[in-house]
Amino acid sequence: MQVKVYVPTVVEIPNAYVPALARRASETIGDKASDVSATRGHLVRQAVQDGLLRQFDDLICEDGSVDLVCDPATETPLELQNKTLSLSELLNALQSNREWGEGNPKPKAA
């Protein structure tokens, strides 16, 4: 009898990589990215595919998919200000945050 066992492991993905991972995960899903709730699993699986988490290379299947689950019961959607984000919305939020973080002037209070 074969049983697949998922062992909890903590991984670190540098914040600087998250927007690119979200973009590639969104591109992989295509037109449905605006309908799919973004999860940590999307980002981690993309990081494995991109070679950022080499310790999980053995989880890459022949078809290029990654046999990895981040939340065993269900993959918990990511939220921003108590709102579940789609992959497209996550990407937009990350890009907006990045633009403000790159030295663009903040809007002045009236």
SVG drawing of the C-alpha trace seen along z (x, -y; Angstrom):
<svg xmlns="http://www.w3.org/2000/svg" viewBox="-14 -70 32 72">
<polyline fill="none" stroke="black" stroke-width="0.4" points="0.0,0.0 1.3,-3.4 0.3,-6.5 1.4,-10.0 2.4,-11.9 2.7,-15.6 5.0,-16.8 4.7,-20.4 7.7,-22.4 8.3,-26.2 9.8,-27.9 10.9,-31.5 10.3,-33.3 11.9,-36.8 9.3,-39.5 11.1,-40.8 10.1,-37.6 6.4,-37.6 5.2,-40.0 7.0,-38.0 5.7,-34.7 2.2,-36.0 2.5,-37.3 3.8,-33.9 1.2,-32.0 -1.5,-34.3 -0.2,-33.8 -0.2,-30.0 -3.8,-30.0 -4.7,-32.4 -8.1,-34.0 -9.4,-32.3 -6.9,-34.1 -9.5,-36.8 -11.9,-34.1 -9.4,-32.0 -8.7,-32.9 -5.0,-33.5 -3.4,-31.1 0.0,-30.6 0.1,-27.4 0.1,-29.2 3.1,-31.2 5.0,-28.3 4.4,-26.0 5.5,-28.7 8.7,-29.2 9.4,-25.5 8.9,-25.6 11.2,-28.6 13.9,-26.9 13.8,-29.1 13.1,-26.2 15.5,-23.5 14.8,-21.3 11.4,-20.5 12.7,-19.7 11.7,-16.1 8.0,-17.3 8.0,-18.5 6.0,-16.0 6.8,-15.0 4.1,-17.4 5.8,-20.3 3.1,-20.6 4.2,-20.6 2.8,-18.0 2.7,-20.3 -0.1,-21.5 0.2,-24.3 -3.0,-23.9 -4.0,-20.3 -7.7,-20.7 -8.1,-23.3 -5.8,-26.0 -6.8,-29.1 -7.3,-32.1 -5.1,-35.2 -6.9,-38.3 -6.1,-42.0 -8.2,-44.1 -10.6,-41.2 -11.3,-40.7 -10.4,-37.5 -8.2,-38.3 -8.1,-36.6 -4.7,-36.0 -5.2,-39.0 -6.2,-41.2 -3.2,-40.0 -0.9,-40.9 -2.5,-44.4 -2.1,-44.9 1.5,-43.8 2.3,-46.1 0.6,-49.1 2.5,-48.5 5.8,-48.1 5.3,-51.4 4.7,-53.3 7.7,-51.6 10.0,-52.7 10.2,-56.3 7.1,-57.7 5.7,-60.6 2.8,-59.8 -0.4,-61.7 -0.6,-64.7 -3.5,-65.1 -5.9,-67.9"/>
</svg>
